[in-house]
Every structure is written in structure tokens, then in C-alpha cells.
Amino acid sequence: MALDGVFLYKLKNEMSFLKGAHLDKIYQPSKDELVFLLRCKEGSFRMLLSARSGASRIHFTSSRPENPASPPMFCMLLRKYLGSARITDIIQNGFERVITLVFSSTNEMGDVISLSLVCELIGNQSNIILTDQNNIIIDALHRSDLENSGRIIQTGARYTFPTPTKKLNLLENKTDFVTKKILSLGEIPLWKAFIDTIEGISPLVAREIAYRICDSEKTVNELSDAEKMNITGVLNALLSDITDNNTPVLLLDGNGIPKDFSFTHINQYQPLLTEKLYPSFSQLLDAFYSEKENAERIHRNAQDIFKLLYVLINRTEKKIALRKKELLDCKGKEKLRIFGELIKANLYRLSSGMTSFDTENYYDENLSKITIPLDKALSPSANADKYFKEYKKSCTAEKLLSELIEKAESDLIYFYSVLDELSRAQSLSELNEIRDELTQSGIIKAPKNVPKKKKDNLQFLQFTTPNNKKILVGKNNCQNDLLTLKTAAKQDIWFHTKNLPGSHTVLISDSNDIKEEDIIYAASVAAYHSKAKESSNVPVDYTLIKYVKKPAGAKPGMVIYTNEKTVYVSPYYFKTNLDETQ
């Protein structure tokens, strides 16, 4: 990702109006994230500070991440030192990926003191560190190992900044001097020469400026004279992007999925990737990370359920395969009955001690010859009884195995439906509902001696068709049952992906004025809220609610339906319309 030093410089400038802002509240939604509620004359703002590896950043956010019931220790410490503090400065040294928020606060004695919150946004070494006015570390989000021979990040230690790079800052060096430095690097790719020379640019930007000059795979020595002369002009344009132009660019693939971002136009990947411009750099980062980060947060909290479901799915699939093999063995049960009947019919020909005998099979229209094995330790009559007993046992096994396979297949469908619910859960409240569902189904044991929490009344997802028809979507299997069996009216239209896990979706038909485009839109909503979210041309069944029934004893969300029709839709159709209305 391209959160480089220049992008951070743009963010710092964008946040400069915060000088003088008051820090009202501090939250720590996860071990690597902080959220500050700031108030200034321009209004109230929610600032996110993340030290998560691969996603470290600082920006304003519109999302409201759920917070743990008990705030972590680092959060409590920040509340103690920075509660009601005021931002006095925002500092970045050159284009280093370190932002320092300087606060004015009061200590326990009532004296005004200066505190600094240093945000080191450096890949897997990212950290957030609180220091006092003497640059002594009060505490840090991630403390270093005491045996570490490098920088010590421990309470009471003197804070030192990460070792700066020896690269050239375009704001402090003339572009023709930077060009000479680049041309002196010789046998390395041009884009790599930009990385090694210019401070604060990512590989994405380095490849882009190399692309503006020539084939980005060319080495410095392979450049023509014209291309060498063009380097200074391209660097001047880049400098203009840094100082004068604000171009928050989000790169999207063909399905509209965000892939990367930059502070300058990126043309090298067109038409595979397209650009989307944002009003601000904060809004860009919020859009890029919010959905992804929330999904990761939910996944971390649901790891135990994911693990349990994968074990159950694997175990159930093995059971089904084994029982189907046993069922296949029962298919030869009719031969056992025939053997018993033929032995009974030929008792006069048989004697004890025989191991087999040949006879005509009068159950075959061609009266073919058949050899029947016998147990020489048994009498002919006992051999017949043995075959009848095995036949009866096979009949019983076939019936029982069919029932067990049907139940296991039903369980498997349910496990996959819960797995789909988990993949689409967007909040800890939704995750807790799924836990409750699994507890009620007996899959998860209810914890002992744990006080019951007040249950959140989660609302159905709600959307509107282009013709202003209401659509309701269940978030989990319990909500699916509530929506389909108790909330929806008989003449409402029910949607579900064909033979795939997904949410129950209901198109409310207040009148009979339902158009084909309403059906298509509601079907695309159902496809989007299913396992087929990333697919295209998804089959979706729909029928009236009155034709949807729940079998006795069925698990949550499991229904049967009749009189259905099938329509093929793209989930992306719904997503595109949703993005346009937001």
C-alpha cells in the first residue's frame, strides 16, 4: 500500500486546522488502534490512529468501531494524561513516516505541561508512543524487548526517533541535483533509483514516475539522452503535486474493489485499474480501510467459531462419505434374500458340511445358474436363516443410513449458512447474535456462571428499489426466521440464492404494483448478501411468502418453498446502485 511519507505529509497539512482542538474522548477499539474525538471551531472530528502492521495510518473517520467493555491499559493511561488536552502542534520531520501530535495538558498539581504522542507508521514496526516534555517515554502501545540492542521503547527510557534515511527531500533539494544523483546510480532499474534517492515515495509512485519517462524496467544506463533530460521535468511535476496539487487517488479494479491509493495520478495500470478521486486524503483512507479493517476485526473475534465450523464441516463431510459407502454396500441386500429363498427351496438336495451348491435362479427370467456359498459349520436351514437375518439387517441399515445421511446433509447446509453469516457480519453485536444462535442450537456450550448481557435489538438491513419499494434482509439465521415467518406478509415476495447459503430477502409489496426491475433489484440484493457476493450471473429463487414453510424441528434459517421462479442477476448491480445513492 502507498501510505508513504509524501502521502503522510499531505495528511498532516490537511489536519493543520486542528491546532487548538480539544481532545474530548479517547477509545481503543483494538490492541493496535486508537480513536480520538476532537472538538474545535470547525466542528467535531473522529481521528483514527492505527499501528497495525500493513495498515498503519492516521486520518479522520466516519465509522464508529465498537469498543471493548473494559478499556485496555494503554487507553486508560492516555485518558489520565491527555483527558481534556489541547493539540498545539502537528509535526513531521521531512517526509519520514512519523507524525507527532503535541498536546498541552495539566498534571495532577494543576501545572500546564507539554506531552507528545508519536505515531511511527513504519510497516511492521509501527507504534504509538506517549512522551513527556523532557522526551522521556511514559508508555507505548508496543514496548520493545529489554534485550533488544536497538532502540529501547520502555517506560522511563529516553525516546529517540527512528534512524532517518539518507535520501533527498524534494522540498529541500533542487530537482536537477536530484537528477544527477539518480543518473549516478548506473546498473539498477530506473524506478529503483527513484526509491533509493527520493525521500517519502512508495514503489507505486516510483514506478509511475519511471513510467512517465520510459519503460520502467530500463536501467539508468539504458536511458537515452532525451529520457535523461526528461527526468528533471518529471520531478518538477512531482514536486508540484506535492506542494500545490491535492489529488487523493483511489485505484479500483474491474469489479470496483479498491487495490491501492496515491497522492498523484497513476496511469501505468490503465485500463486494468481505474482512478477514483476523493475530496480529501482522510476520506480516501477511510474508504480504503474501513470495510477491510472492520471485516478483519470481526474475523479476529470470531476465530474460535470459524475454527469450530471448519472442524464440524470437515467431520460431517467425512461422515456423509462413509455412510454413503455403507449405503452402497446395502444395495446388494436383495441378493441375500434370494440366496435364503433358494436354499429353502433346495433343502432336500442339501446336507450339512457343504461349502456351496449350484442351482437355477428362478428369480431370473432366464433361469440362470447361480452358485450360493454355504457355511459348512451350519445346517442348510441355518444357512438360509443366516441369509434372511443379513437381509433384514441390511434393510434396517439402509433405512437408518438414509436418515443419518439426510440429517448430516441438513447439518452441513446449516454449518455453511452460519459460515456465510460470519463472513458478512459487520459488528460485534451481530457476532454475538450468531454466538447465541449456535448456543441455542447446542453447537456451542453455554458458559457457566456468566451473567446474561442485555441483548441488542438488531434491525433488519433495509434497502429501497429504484421504484421506492422496501426491501428487508436478515443478518443471520435467527433474523431470517423472524423476517420470513413473523414479519413479512403473505403477499410479500421472498428471495434466496438457489442452492447457496445467503440471507432471506423480502420485497414488501404494499400493493400489486411490483415491476420487473423491482424483482431484479431485490434479487441482486439477495445475491449480494450471500456466498455468491463476488460472483456474477447468480441464480436467485423467488416466491410469495405464503409458499415458504419451516419444517418441524428444522434448524434456524432452514425453510422449504414451492411455486418459485428463478432469475439470474449480478450482485454488482446492487452494489453499483448503492454506491450511487450514498
Disulfide bonds with the S-S distance in Angstrom:
none
